[in-house]
């Protein structure tokens, strides 16, 4: 036959790789039933106390394991985005994630104890609740809840899509192994090229499509424009429909996936509330720990030790793979030049290498991981729900052992991955599932283990969604309905309101995702850092600074949020020259002075809140005393 | 008047400052070590320690293990237990799953 480009060869290899078959599907079904069962168990626990604290805060009874394994930022990204980064850029990602070495101490040690106390003194159930009572200002509470509703809606709606796509990919024969959270409605993968071959699209056309592999398109028109530049008019007429059909990411299977995913998540969260979210999260974290351990030893064995793996990976790539600021395969790699001209949108200037992690970003990420963990509303709620200080202390070292056991091994696994699978064009997100298949192929029951690892992103997405559902519904019921619409509502009415709000949020998420908005992903990226930049400084002030005022907290929230938002908008709308640093994504923020927006957000937020607090008159001494002094005096 | 401050506020504030100190130390160590040993170096000089590039070993892996030990010491010995106020559940279940 003719010479096929390397992308196609890799696709051919993929076809001969051991297949998952029903392993992933079985694992998914097990996951779904386990979650429903956990939801039912949690339901029984929830009924013990008052409905509101029971359903939304688990009666403030979180123990050390539950707190440690669920309070940190773990989502589908841990098993998809992160491994893909290691595979792509090499050892430098170890420094990128370096902040995690102190995340357990900072996450629980900075606000933990005091926030747990404050939430009891204010009898707060939600984060806005806490701000409202701590500062004695309903307006502040309202602003806080509006921010949370906004951020979480964006983050959650996009997670539904990820969940639906994972369900779809688990279907035997779908040919895809994992899902990019960044997925666009139209994209060609190596697998769709081989599918096109089966559709009898001429090889000459397929060969011309190779440069498109791995690029997503938001609309059919974008894809068509790109096709026009690559194919002749005749070829276009003949094969266009088939190409478009094969690059469609959202078809009927996607809709089934969406339906099953949404029903499951809403059902178990509805039954068990906060505890159901926490328990499924924990269940999934524990499973993952064992999955990663098994995979670690299997991949080291396959690669002949880490020393060997690093050297082979280095040989497969270039010097950037073992040194900072990271490997850039479009610059150093074998396909560097030919792709440069045809690659769409993410135009590539072959003259300058992309610096994945320049010194400024290395420093930035040491702040980002640590402080976004401290300030994100979801972690604040977990701290508010913790049982006592003993639990917080134990969580510190439980989590530090857990993190060491997850992240460092994942890095090692992906380095072995680069040694064993030299290239995965456009499919680097699949590195962990592929390693799972490769490493377990000779084992009895290997496909089930592989299936479990494949199902991990699904579990992660599910537990993320359910904890967002709880926070969103508590925001609607507690901060809006009970506070502003019907303060005199009876418990039975609140229960009904909570159920209705969850079903409502779930329904909106499904409707939004039937044809997902193109820019949703940009908002997730922004929401994740934005929410932490909004709440970090106000939360610290609320805990430790007597002189903090309402205006100060308000200024801090707005200052942090607007700084991050504008830096992201500048990047997304491409108002600034492209900076060749950081991750290669379609949504990049503007790195002012090459520093991450989060750092600027926190800086502006602290200036605003401290300045504004000092400018306004001191807060009411009686209120401050109630929050800060020994209780006997009040 | 200040003497009346709740002990949780005082110990909490002190612990928070120490944690910030740990964060700064870890960050400075990790980034400077990695930068010194791992940026702009010729590939011929690559040294591996247990399969890790030298800079990853000293800049990330070792401090990570050290931080786990510090977390343990900090969690076990340093953080003061305190009464968080009412609303505590009467009994804790064994697994500590809450509820």
Interface residues (C-beta under 8 A of the other chain):
Chain A: X42 X45 X46 X48 X49 X58 X59 X60 X61 X62 X63 X64 X65 X66 X91 X92 X94 X95 X98 X99 X100 X101 X102 X104 X105 X106 X109 X110 X111 X113 X114 X116 X117 X120 X121 X123 X275 X278 X279 X282 X305 X306 X307 X308 X309 X310 X311 X314 X319 X322 X323 X324 X325 X359 X362 X363 X366 X367 X370 X385 X387 X388 X389 X390 X391 X392 X393 X394 X395 X396 X397 X399 X400 X401 X404 X408 X412 X543 X544 X625 X628 X629 X630 X631 X633
Chain B: X4 X5 X6 X7 X8 X9 X11 X12 X13 X15 X16 X18 X19 X20 X22 X23 X26 X27 X30 X31 X34 X35 X38 X39 X40 X41 X42 X43 X46 X48 X50 X51 X52 X53 X55 X56 X59 X60 X61 X63 X64 X65 X67 X68 X70 X71 X72 X74 X75 X76 X79 X80 X81 X82 X84 X85 X86 X87 X88 X89 X92 X93 X95 X96 X97 X98 X99
